[in-house]
């Protein structure tokens, strides 16, 4: 994998996509992890070298060509799903506890100002818990965090107005 004459070059890259026959194992199956690795490396090479694109040299590779199970196996989504399920159950049980203590239903908890503030606080807390520094985020991620922050500030302002606090 290299840059030759200002263009991406790799013996496995044919007509704008990966030639999966070059990724076959001894038993004839495609090694999808190797395809994923190659595509990640290709994209990094293109971005790092600011390679121009050309309409005459279309990139027809689509990540959806890689089977879903390869993505799941590769990026350990089962562990993420297990953790997400546990967090959801903890949240649900906490909501039931609040329901019993305050006699405010789960739906009302979620749609109230307090519910929205706690959801926003949870998102922000997870953001910091995962040790992501704001400076290390991509522009899209920063935009999403800023949007949540603006919504949170809007909810706080609404609550202050409703309570008669300036």
N, C-alpha and C positions, 0 to 999 in steps of 0.2 A: 504494500500500500504506500503510495507516494504521490507527489505532485510532479508532473512532467509537462513542460511547456505551458505552465499556468493552468493545468487541468488535472483533475483527480484521475489516478491510474491504479488499477489493481487487476490481476489476471482473473479474478473471480467476478468482476464487474463487466457485464455484457449488455449493451444497448439500453443503458439507463436503469438496470436492475441487477440484483445479485443472481448469479447462475447457481442455483441450489445444487446442481450436480457436483459442483466443486466443494460442497460442504457435506457430502455423503460419508457415512462411516463405513466400516468394512462390511456390515450386514445390509448395506444399501439404504439405510434410513438417513434422513437429513438431520444434521446436528444443528438444531435451531439456536442453541446457545452460541454457537460459532457465528451464525448469521446475525444474531443480535449484537455480538461483540464487534463484528465487522461493520455493521451499520452505525454503531456508536462511534467507532474509530473514524469512519468516513465522514460523519457529520462534524466531528471535532476537527478533522483535517481541513474540511471545507471552510468552517467558521474561522479557525485560527489563521488560515492563509488567505482569508477573504477572497476565495475563488469566485470568479464571475459565473453567472449562469447564462445559458444560451438556449434560444428557442429551437435551434437545430439539434441540440443534444438534450432531449427531455429526460428527466429522471422519472421513471415510471414505477420505481419501487414504492410499495405501500406497506407500512408496518402491519397492516391488517392481514397481509399474506402469511404472517407468522401465526401459527395456531394459538388459540387462547390459552391452552394448557401449558405451552412453552413460556408464555409470559407469567402465568401463575407460578409455575415451578421455579422460574428464574428469579423472580423478585419476591419470593417467599410470602405471597399473599395469604396463605393459610394462617401464618402467625399473626399477620395484621388483622385478619378477620376474627381470629380468636380474641385478640386484645380489644378490638372494636366491640365484639359481642359482650365481653365482660364489662367494658365501660358503659355500654348501653344498659345492661342489667343493673349496674350500680346506680346510674342516673334514674332509671325507672323506679327502683326501690326507694331512692331518696325522694322522688316526686310523690310516691305513695305515702311515705312518712310525713311529708309536708301536708299532703291531702288530709291525713288523719289528724294532724295537729291543728291545722287552720281551717279545715272544712272547705277548702278551696280546691276544686277539681283540677285534674291534670291539664285539661284543655285550657281552663282559665289561668292556670299558672303559666302556661307557655305563651298565651296571647297577652298577658298583662305586661305592664312596664317592668315590673320586677323580674318576670320570667325572661323577657328579652335582655335585660341587663345581665342576668346570670348566664344566659347562653353566650352573650358577647364576652363576659368575663372568663367563661370556660374556654372559648376559642383563644383569647389572648393568653390565658394561663397555659394552655397546651403549647401555644406558640413559643413561650419562654421556657417551658419545661423541656421541650425538645431541643433546647439550646440553639435555636436559630437566631443569629444576630440579624437585626434589620438590615444592616449594611451588606450582609452576605446574600440577601434575597435577590431574585431576578426582578426586573421592572414590573412584570405582571403580578408577582407575589406582593410586592410593595403596594401596588395599586389596590389589591384585594384587602390588605391589612388596613390601608388608609380608608377604604370604603367602610369597613366594619367600624373603624374608629369614628368616622363621621356619623354613621348611624347611631352609634352608642352616645355620642355627644348630643345628637338630635333627640334621642329618647330621654336623656338627662334633662335637656331644656324643656321638653314637654312635661316631664314630671315636676320640674320646678314651677312652671306656669300653672299646672293643675293644683299644686299645693300653695300657690300664691307667694312663692319665694323668687326673688329676683336674682 
